[in-house]
Amino acid sequence: MSTIVRLNMVRISYPHLFTPHAATPGDPAKFGASFLVPKTHEAAALLVQAFAKEKANKFGATAGEVKNTLYDGDSHPQYSTVAENRGHYILSTSSQIDRPPPVYDAAGVKLAIVSAGVIYAGCFVNAEVGIYANDRGVFSGLNGVQFAGDGTPLGNVRTFDDMFGAPTGAPPPIATGVAPVQPIPGVAPQPVPAAVPPTPPVVGVPPTAPPVAAQPAGVPPVGVPSFLG
């Protein structure tokens, strides 16, 4: 048996909902995710109580510390170093490879693997988890996840502006196929002369034909066959 806890509007981290993942090389691959639950969230107290209840049922009311997957984001050596974790409980959950958790969009439509991008680390989700104990400790099973809203992505995520936005004061981009002019050491750059617009023709006056160069004696004009010279 397990204690069921519903999590509403919590942020998800490390989602492996469509493809099983092994946290440590050599470990069995599982589906799973972690959830950032604010300590002021109504589900925070329910999680603490569920872990305590399952621990007492399995190991006795006076048992000391046992392994569990509910971590304090303010004091745990690993999680407290991340700013987003502070003020939260971090709940790590998993599901066996033969029991992939159902995943739904905001409208309740079940998602397939092709829609995996709908849920990402940092978005808000609803989730149902089951808290249970075995001989190794107290753990959390992942029963299902529903997308609930967008949130700030977690982790080192680079935006378009981060990667491709021009910095302040940067020169305008160079046209494709045009090589930039390289400065010559010790020579000041010269201004580019302005283009002189062509003189418009005068109405009623035919354009002047370019002068024809004089031909040497005995040489027929250009364009005249030699046998006619």
ChimeraX attribute file (.defattr): number of C-alpha atoms within 10 A of each C-alpha:
attribute: neighborCount
match mode: 1-to-1
recipient: residues
	/A:1	8
	/A:2	16
	/A:3	17
	/A:4	17
	/A:5	18
	/A:6	15
	/A:7	21
	/A:8	17
	/A:9	17
	/A:10	21
	/A:11	26
	/A:12	27
	/A:13	23
	/A:14	15
	/A:15	20
	/A:16	22
	/A:17	23
	/A:18	18
	/A:19	14
	/A:20	19
	/A:21	18
	/A:22	13
	/A:23	11
	/A:24	8
	/A:25	8
	/A:26	7
	/A:27	9
	/A:28	12
	/A:29	17
	/A:30	21
	/A:31	23
	/A:32	29
	/A:33	20
	/A:34	20
	/A:35	26
	/A:36	24
	/A:37	25
	/A:38	18
	/A:39	16
	/A:40	11
	/A:41	15
	/A:42	13
	/A:43	17
	/A:44	20
	/A:45	11
	/A:46	16
	/A:47	24
	/A:48	12
	/A:49	13
	/A:50	21
	/A:51	23
	/A:52	14
	/A:53	19
	/A:54	22
	/A:55	26
	/A:56	15
	/A:57	12
	/A:58	15
	/A:59	17
	/A:60	11
	/A:61	12
	/A:62	8
	/A:63	10
	/A:64	9
	/A:65	9
	/A:66	11
	/A:67	12
	/A:68	18
	/A:69	16
	/A:70	19
	/A:71	19
	/A:72	20
	/A:73	25
	/A:74	18
	/A:75	13
	/A:76	14
	/A:77	10
	/A:78	11
	/A:79	18
	/A:80	17
	/A:81	13
	/A:82	11
	/A:83	10
	/A:84	14
	/A:85	21
	/A:86	19
	/A:87	17
	/A:88	21
	/A:89	24
	/A:90	25
	/A:91	23
	/A:92	20
	/A:93	22
	/A:94	24
	/A:95	22
	/A:96	15
	/A:97	15
	/A:98	9
	/A:99	12
	/A:100	20
	/A:101	21
	/A:102	15
	/A:103	23
	/A:104	21
	/A:105	17
	/A:106	13
	/A:107	9
	/A:108	10
	/A:109	10
	/A:110	13
	/A:111	17
	/A:112	11
	/A:113	11
	/A:114	8
	/A:115	13
	/A:116	15
	/A:117	8
	/A:118	16
	/A:119	25
	/A:120	21
	/A:121	22
	/A:122	22
	/A:123	20
	/A:124	23
	/A:125	24
	/A:126	20
	/A:127	21
	/A:128	17
	/A:129	23
	/A:130	18
	/A:131	24
	/A:132	22
	/A:133	22
	/A:134	11
	/A:135	9
	/A:136	9
	/A:137	17
	/A:138	22
	/A:139	23
	/A:140	27
	/A:141	21
	/A:142	24
	/A:143	21
	/A:144	18
	/A:145	22
	/A:146	23
	/A:147	23
	/A:148	20
	/A:149	17
	/A:150	15
	/A:151	15
	/A:152	12
	/A:153	15
	/A:154	15
	/A:155	12
	/A:156	6
	/A:157	10
	/A:158	10
	/A:159	9
	/A:160	8
	/A:161	9
	/A:162	10
	/A:163	8
	/A:164	9
	/A:165	9
	/A:166	12
	/A:167	9
	/A:168	6
	/A:169	6
	/A:170	7
	/A:171	8
	/A:172	7
	/A:173	7
	/A:174	9
	/A:175	8
	/A:176	6
	/A:177	6
	/A:178	7
	/A:179	8
	/A:180	8
	/A:181	7
	/A:182	7
	/A:183	9
	/A:184	8
	/A:185	7
	/A:186	6
	/A:187	7
	/A:188	8
	/A:189	11
	/A:190	6
	/A:191	6
	/A:192	6
	/A:193	6
	/A:194	6
	/A:195	6
	/A:196	6
	/A:197	6
	/A:198	6
	/A:199	6
	/A:200	6
	/A:201	9
	/A:202	8
	/A:203	7
	/A:204	6
	/A:205	7
	/A:206	8
	/A:207	9
	/A:208	6
	/A:209	6
	/A:210	6
	/A:211	6
	/A:212	8
	/A:213	8
	/A:214	7
	/A:215	10
	/A:216	8
	/A:217	6
	/A:218	7
	/A:219	10
	/A:220	14
	/A:221	14
	/A:222	10
	/A:223	6
	/A:224	10
	/A:225	9
	/A:226	10
	/A:227	6
	/A:228	6
	/A:229	9
